Amino acid sequence: MTFFLPSLPEENSTVRTALYDGSVFLLPSSKETLELVARVTELLEQDLGADFRHTQFQVSSEEYFRRIGVLRKRIYTEPPFHQLVEAIITSSGFALSDTAYDPARLRVVAHAGHENPAAAPIYYGHRDTWYSNSQSMITWWIPLHDVAPAETFEFYPDDYLRPVRNDSERFDFQEWVSEGQEKRIGWQKKDTGLTATYPELHEAPQGRAFPVEARRGELLLFSGQHLHQTRKNMTGRTRFSLDFRTVHLKDHATGIGAPNVDNRSTGSSLIQYIRPGR
């Protein structure tokens, strides 16, 4: 079976339908994805050094966390990075006039990071929809360097339509952002992983597992309905990637999207998405 499809159908409506039905696309790098990767890599090299995948071993954990927090905020909030995300969306056949998006987040999975109790939620099995996201949401994921399966995450497609035991009812978006946007940007406070509520899978996934292997700048597209889980990284280096999310506003308004089989989170993250066509 070919799980990672290498190209998009010509019609965007067909692309969205395929994604809602559970297809996952792993697309070649493009001029637009490589430009975003290059801009972010430049920031990483400026703030963490040329050998940024090993900086976690060269500075204190407090200093490393501080530097990553600054980078995350810049990438998530600054307009030049929004424009780079918009270029990727449009070059992939999605109309900005019909699209709302959540900006790019820098994801950092440290070597042996699972041994840090504060980082435990990073490794929870989950669906992205459990975070008060629309069933029409699509996740876009881009590695900043070549990645091997041992340092990425894996999908469980046989659970796409199967309800799984989870505690997504504990998550409410309005409560999540009630004290500011730090948690929305991601891991800006050291105790967030210990004190915040993160939805979690409470049973073992069933069936097949498909780990992600990708080259720098490739583009992975999948529905927020997909059950997936970050692998424990024991490669001796830090994994860096970007992701952002989109919602087709007409699909959301008319209830078109992936089926909701077990998402009980409340509130809506969509109220804070950027709507470039509005």
N, C-alpha and C positions, 0 to 999 in steps of 0.2 A: 504494500500500500504506500502511496505517495502522500505523506501527511502535509509536508511543507510545499505548497504550490509555488512555482517559480515566476508566474506572470499573472497580471490582472486581466480579467475580461475587458472588452472595449467599453461597454456600457457601464456607467457608474451604478445604476440601479441594480444591475446584475452582480456587481462587486459587493454591494451592501447586502443583497439577499444571500449571497454565498457566505459572507461573514456571519450573518445572523443564523445561518444553518449550520455553522461550526467549521467552515473552511478556515485554514490558516495559510497566509501567504508569506513567503520569505523571498523578497525581491532583491535583485542586484543593486549595488550602490549606484547612486546617480550624482549628477553635478550638484543637486540641491542638498542631498544628504551629506555628501562629502564636504560641502561648504560649512554646514552646521558642525560637523565633526571637527573640522579644522579650526573653527573659531573657538569651540569649547576646549579642544586640545591645547590651543595657545594659552588659554586661561590656566589650565592645569599645569602646564610647564612653567608659567610665570609664578604661580603661587605654591606649587609643590615640587618643582624641579623637573629637569628633563627626564629623569627616571621615576616619573610620578607613580608608577605601579608598585614601587617599593618604598615610597615615602613613609608608609605606616610604620616601617621598622626603624626610621631615622629620626623621628621626632616623638615627643610625648603624645599620649593618646588625647590629652586635653588640647594641645596645640593642633593636632591633626583634625580633631572634631571642629575646632574653631575655624580653621582654614576651609574645610569642606562646607561649613555653614555659609560662609561668605560667598563661595562659588555658587552654591545652590540658589541663594537669593538673587544673585545677579542674573543667572540663566533663566530663572522663573519670572523675573519682574521686568527686565530691561527690554525696551521696544526692539532693538536690533535682533534679539533672539526670537521675539514674536514674529518678526518679518521672515526670518529663516524658516520657522515652523510653517508659516503660511505658504511659503514657496514650495515646501515639500507637499503640503496638502493639495495645492492646485496642480502641481506637476504629476500627481497621482490620480488626477481626474475628478477630484472632489471640488464642487463649486463653493467658494467662500461665502457666497450669498445665502447658501442653504446650511451653512456649517457653524457650529459653536465649538470652541476648543479650549481645553485646559493647557496652559503653557508647558514647556519642556521641563522635566525634573531630572536632575542629575542623580543617578543611582550608584551607590558605592558599596560593594560587597567585599569586605576585607578578608584576607587570609585568616582562617580560624575565627571569624567574626561570630559564629554561632556559640562560641564559648563565653561570650559576653552576655550576661542576663539582660542587659538593657537593649540588646539587639534582637532578642528572641522573636518579636513580631515579624521581622524581615523574613523569617523562615516558616511562617505559618502557611499551610495550604489554604487557598482562598479563591474566590471569584472576585474580579474587580467590581462587579455590580454590588457586592455586599457593602461597599463604601458609599451608599446612597447615590449610586450612579444609575443613569438611564439604561434600560434594556437595549437601547439603540446605540449605546456607547461602543466605540472601537478604540482599541489600544494600539499605538504605534511605538515600536521599540527599535532602537538603533544602538549597536555596540560602538564604542569609541576606539576599539582595537579588535583584532581577531580574538574570538572566544571559543573555548573548547567546552564540551558538555559538562565537565567537572566543575566549571565555574559559573554556570548560567542557571537555568531553571528548566522544569519539565512540565509538559501538558498531560492531562488525563482525559482524553477525548471520550472514553467510554462513560464518563460521568457527566457529559455535557447536558444530557436530558434526564439524568437520574438525580432525584433529590438526595442530598447528603446532609448528615448531621452537622450543624454549625450554630454559632451564636450571633448571627448577623443582626438579630433583633436588638442587640445591645448598642448598635451604632446609629447615631443620629447626627446628620451633618450640621445642623444648626448648633448643637451642643459642641461639636468638634471644633468649630471656629468661633465659639462664643468668647474666648479669651484672646483672640487675635489670629493671625494667619500663619503662625510658625508651624503648626502641625500640617496645615495644607501644603506649605512649601516642602516640608519633609525633614524631620530629624534635626530641628534647630535648637532643641534643648536636650541636655544630656539625660534627663530623667524621663523623657517622653515615653520611651519604650517600656518603662516600669510602671508608669502612672496612667497612660492613656488607654482607651478601649479600642482594641483592634479586633475585627471579626476573625474567627478562627475555625478551621475545619476540625471536627471532633470524631473522625473515623478515618481509617486507611482508605486511600483511593482504590478503585477497582479497575481491573483490566489493564490496558496497555499504558506505557509511559513513553513520551516522546521528548527527549532532551533537546535543547537548542544548541546548535553549533553554527556560527556565523562569522563572516569576515567584516572587517572595519567598514562602517558606512552602509552595510546592508540594512534593509528595512523589513521588519516583521510586523504584520498586521493581523490582529485577531479580535474576536468579540470579547467584551468584558464578561460574558457568561462562562468562558472557558475556565475550568478548574486547573490551577497550576501552582507550583511551589518552587521556591528558590532552593538550590542545592547548597550543601555545606562546602565552602570553598577552602580546600587544603592544598592549593597549587603553589603556595609561596609567593603570591602576588595578589594585588587588589584588582577586582574587576570593576570597570567603569562603563556605564551605559547611560543612555537618555531614553525617556519615554514621554509621550504626551497622549492626550485623549481627544477624540472628536465625537460629536453627536450631530446627526442629520436632523435638523429641527422639524422638518415636515414629518419624517418618520416617527420622531418622538411624539409629536402632537397627535398623530393618528394611531398610535399604539403599534407601529411596525418596528420589530426588533427581534432579538433573541427571546426565546420563551423563558419566563421566570418560573423556575421549578422550586426554588428554596430561598430566595432573597427576601428577608424581612426587615432590612434596614429602613430607616425613616428619614424624612427630609429630602433635600435635593441639592446635589453639588452643582447642577446645571445653572443655578441662579448666579454663580460666580464665573462661569465660562465667558471667554471673550467671544463677541459676536461681530466679526469684522464687516459683515454685510448689513449691519443695522446702525 
